Amino acid sequence: MLNATMLVVASIAVGIAASIAIVGPVTQLNAWEYGTGIAIIRNLYIPSIVVAALTILAFFVSLFAARHRSVVMFLAATAVTGAAVVPYMFEQRLAANPFIHDITTDFNSPPQIKAAADLPRKNPATYVGAEKAPKRDITIAEAQKAAFPDIQPVTVGMPMGEVAQAARKIIEEMNMDVLAETEDGKILTIEAAYTSLWFGFVDDFVVRIQPSSDKTRIDIRSKSRVGVSDLGANAQRVRTFVSKLQDVAR
C-alpha cells in the first residue's frame, strides 16, 4: 500500500513538473494564446506547492520504510520542487510590480517604436502613458514613476559616436537583436528586440541618443508586444542597460 501511494505521488509530481515545463514551448508553437499559458502556470501554483511538500515527505518516509523507492521519490521531489519555483516566482513578481508593460525614461516624448510598429503585436507601438493603469486609479506613467522612480534619462560626458558604439555592444551583450538604426538631424535612434527563451515573448527596446549642451543624453524605452503586466521585466532591462552604459562612461 505504501509503495503504491508513493508511486501515485511521484507520478502526480512528475506530471505537474512536466506540465509547467512545456507551457512555454507549447505557447511558442501557437497551440494556444499566451494568456492561456499564463493561466495554466497560475492555476498550478497551489497544486505544485502542495504536491512538492507531499513528495518531499514521501521521500523521507522512503528512506526508512521503502528504501528501494527513495531514488524515485528524490527525483520526483526534485522535479516538482524545481517546477514549483516558476509559478511561485510568477505570483511574487506579479504582486510586486504594477500592471504595466511600457517603460520609458522620457514621458513627454518617449523614443518611438517604428521598425516594429507593423510587426505582430497585441500592444500598440504608441505610448499611452496618459491612460489609466489596469487595477489602479492612476495613469500608466504615474504607475511607472511610483514603482521605478530611478528610471530617468541618462546623461554622460561621452561623444555621441562613442555612446552609440557602447549602446550597440550592450544591446548585443543583452541578447537583443538590432532591428533598425536611424538618424534624424543630430538624433540617433537604435531599435532592437528581445525574445524570451521559454515563452518566446518579444519586447521592443529603443535607445535614443542626442546632444545635450556639452554632453550626450540617452533615453530608453522598453515595451512588451503582448501582455498586460510584464512582471517588471522591461524596467529591469532598462536598468541593466543603464548600469552597463554608466560603467562604460566612468
N, C-alpha and C positions, 0 to 999 in steps of 0.2 A: 504493500500500500504506500509506504514511504517513497519507494523508488518511483512508482507511478506518479505520485504527486510532484516529485522533483522534476520528472521529465515534462510534465504539463507546464510547470512554472518556467522551466528552461525554454520550452517551445514558445510560450507566450512572450518571454523576454526577447528571444531572437526575432520573433515576428514583429514586435514593436520596433526593435532596433533597425530591422531591415526596412520597415515602413518609413521611418524617419529618414533613413539614408537615401532612399530612392525618390523622395519627394522632389528634390531639386532637379535631378536628371530627367525625371518624367515631365516636369514643368517645362524644361528646356525643349522637350520633344513636342510641345504644344498638345499634350494629351488632355490637358485641362487648363483653365485660366490660372494665372499666377495667384489670384485670390483664393482659389480652391487649395492650392498648395500651402499657402499660409494658414488657411483654416485647418487643414489636416495637422500641421505642426502644433497649432494651438490646442486642438482637441486631444492631442496625445500628451499634453503637458502633465496633467494629473495622473493618467494611467501609467505613463513612463516612470514617474517617481515612485508610485505605489509598487509597480512590478519590480523596479530596481531594488527597493527595500526588501521585498519578499525573496528575490533571487539571492541577494547578499545573505539574508537569514538562512536560506536553504543551503547555501554554500558552507556556512559554518556548521550547520547541522550535519551535512555530509561528511565533514572532517571527523566526526565522532561516530555517526550511525550508518553511514553509507559511503565509506571512503572511495569505493570504486566509481562513485558519481561525482567526486569532488572536482575533477578536472573539467567535466561538462558544466557543472554549476559555476565554476570560476569563470570559464569562457563566456557563459550566458550572462553572468553578473557584470563582467567587464563590458560586454557589448551593450547591454541595455543601460548601464550607468553612463557610459560614454555618450550614447544616443540621447539620454535624458537631459544632458547638458544643453543640447540645442534648443528645445522648447523652453527650458529654464532661462537661458540667456536671452532668448527672444522676448519672453514676458518681462524680464528685468529691464531690457533696453526700451521696450515699448512703454513701460511705466516711467522711465527716466527721461524720455525725450518728447517734445511736442509733436503733434501730428502735422508735420510739415515735411517737404521734400525738395525745397528750393532754397539754397543758401547763397548769400551774396555779401560782398564787402561794401557794395555801393547800392543803397536803397533807392536813391533818386535817379540814378542812371546805371542800372545793372549791366554788366557785359552781356551782349546779345548772343543768343544761340541761333546761328544762321545755317551753318553747314549741315546740321542735323535736324533742322526745323521740319523738313518734309519726310524724315525717316519714320518708320513705325513707332508710335508712341501713344500713350493714353493721356499723359500730361502735356499741355501746350508748351511750346517753346518760350512763349511770352512770360514775363514776370508779373505775377498777380499778388504782389505783397500787400496791396490795399484791401484784398478780400479777407473775409473772416476766416480765421484758422479753425479747422474742424475741432469740435468739442471744447472750444474756447470762446470767450467773449471779447477777444482782441484780434487784431489783424495778423496775417502771416508774418509781416515784417516785425510787428511788435513781439510776436511769439519768439522769433529768432533772437531779437535783442535781449529778451528776458532769459532765454536759455543759453545763448552763446555770446555774451557781451564782449568777449575777447576778439571776436572775428571783426576785424577792421581793415581798412585799406593799408597797404604796406608801402613805406617809403624808404628807399635805400640810396646810398651815395655811390651808385654804380652807373656807368653809361648804359643807355638802353640796349645797345648791342650785346653787352656782357650779361645783362639781365635776361634777355631773350635766349641767349645761349644756355644760361643756367636753367631757365624755365624748361627748355626742351629736354635737357638732361634729366631734370627732376621728374618730368612727365613720363619719361621712359623708365626711370627707376621705380615709379609707382605703378608700373604695368598698365599704362594708358596708351591708347593709340591716337596719334595726331590725325585729325580729320581735315583741317584747313589752317592756313596761316595767311592773314591778310593785313595790308597796310592802308590806312586812311589818314592821309596827312602825316602827322607825327605820331599817330596811334598805331601800335602793332597789336594784333589780336591772334592768339593761338587757341584753336578749338580742338578738344580731344574727347575721348570717350573711355569710360572704364566699364568692363564687363565682369560681373562677379562669377567666380568659378563654379559655385554649386547651383545656384538658381539661374544664372545667366542674365541677371538684371543688368540693364545698361544705364549708366548715369553720364550725363554730359558735363564736361569740365571746360571752362573758358578762362583764359588768362589775358587780361588787357594791360598793356604796358605803354606808358606815356610820360613825357617830361613834366616835371613839377618843380618850377624855379630852377635851382641848380642840382636837383636830384631826380630820381625816377620813381614814379608812382605805379604800383601794381594793384589791380583789382581782380578779384577772382569770383567765379560763380560755379556752383556745382548743383546739378538738378537731376532727379530721377525721372526716367521716361515713363515709368509706371509706378503705381502705389500711392497711398495717402501719407503714410509715415515711413521715413527712411531709417528709423531706429538710430538716428544720429550719424549715419554713415557719411552723408555729404559734409556735415560740419567737421567730422574727423578728417576727411580727405583735404578740406581746405586748411585745417590746422597743420596737418602733416606737410603739405606743400609749403606753407608759410615758414614753418620751422626749418625745413631744408634750405629754403631760399635765404633765410636770415643767417644760417650757418655759412653759406657761401659769401654773403655780404660782409661778414665780420672781418 
